[in-house]
Amino acid sequence: MDTVKLAFALILLCGGVVAFYWYADYSLLLRVLSLLVITGLSIAVASQTVRGRAIWVFISATRTEVRKVVWPTRAETTQTTLVILLVVVVMGLLLWTLDAILLWAIQLLTGQGG
């Protein structure tokens, strides 16, 4: 029975999208609201299946985990960004210096550029 429910939800959703474009001459607001209602109905039908309930449990667990995250403060974010910028500039200068030294060595070994 789950397969029938999922198929019905998919057909309902596809029908809503087709209707959204089929009635292009009607108000955009009405078409968007209708599409949202049909999408809600499709989700409601799909959530009555085993897979739909499993997805809902996963989403709930995900929201719980996101609430547990300790987000950095503005000062921590600014400090981290400045450190990263400093490291990028220093590494850029080091790589540029290494490139210049290797270019000089190759020109010296091949006898070019002088």
N, C-alpha and C positions, 0 to 999 in steps of 0.2 A: 504494500500500500504506500510505502514511502516513495517508491519510484513514481507512482501516479501523482502524488502530492507535489514532488519536485518538478515533474513534467508540467503539471498545471500551473505552478508558480512561474516557470520559465515561459510558458505560452502566454500567461497573463502579462508578464513583463514585456515580452516581445510585442504583444498586441498594443500595449500602452505606448511603446516607442513608435510603432507604425502609426498609431492614431495621432500621436504628437505631430508627425510630419504630414499625415494625410489631411489634417484640418489646419493647414498652415494659414488659411485666410481668417481664422478666428483669433481672438485676443491671445497674446503671448502669456499673459497672466493666467487665463483660464486653462491654457494648454499645460503650463508648468504645474499648476495646482493639481490638475487631473493626473498628470504623470507622477507627481509625488504621492497622491492617494493610491494609484495603481501600484506603485513601487512598495508602499507600505503594506498593501494587501498581499502582494507577492511575497514580501518578507514574512508576513504573518503566516501565510500558508506554508512556506518553506521551513519556518521555525517549529512547525508541528511534527517534523520528521526527526529521526534519530540523529542524523548528520546536522540538522539545524540546531538541535539542542546542544550538541557537542560544540558547535561554533559559538553559540551563545555563552556556554560555560568558559570557553577559551577567551572570549572578549571580556567577560567579567574578571577572570583571573589576570588578564593583561592590565585592566584598569587598576586592579589592586596593586600590582607590581609597580605601575607608574606612580602611584601615590606614595610608595615607599622610597622612591628616588630622592636623594638629597641633591638639590640643584645648587650650583655654585652661586655665590653672591656676585654683585656687580664688580666689586673690587677684585675678587679672585679671577673673574673672567678677564678683566682689564690687565691684571698682572700676567696671567697666562698668555694672553695675546701679545703683550710686549716682549715677553721672553721668547716666544716663537718667532716674532719679527727679528729680534736680535740674533737668534741662532741662524735664521735664514740669511741675514746680511753677512754674518761672519763666515758661514759656509760658502756663500757666493764669492766673497773676497778670497777665501782660501782656494777655491776651485779656479778662480780667475788667475791667481798667482801661480798655481800649479800648471795651468794651461800656458801661461806666458813663459814659464821656465822650460816646459817641454817643447814649445815652439822654438825658443832660442837654441835648445840642445839639438833639435832636428836640423835647424838651419846651419848650425855649426858643423854637424856631422855630414851634411849633404853639400855644403859649400854654397848654399843659396843665400840670397838676401844680403850679400856683402860685397 
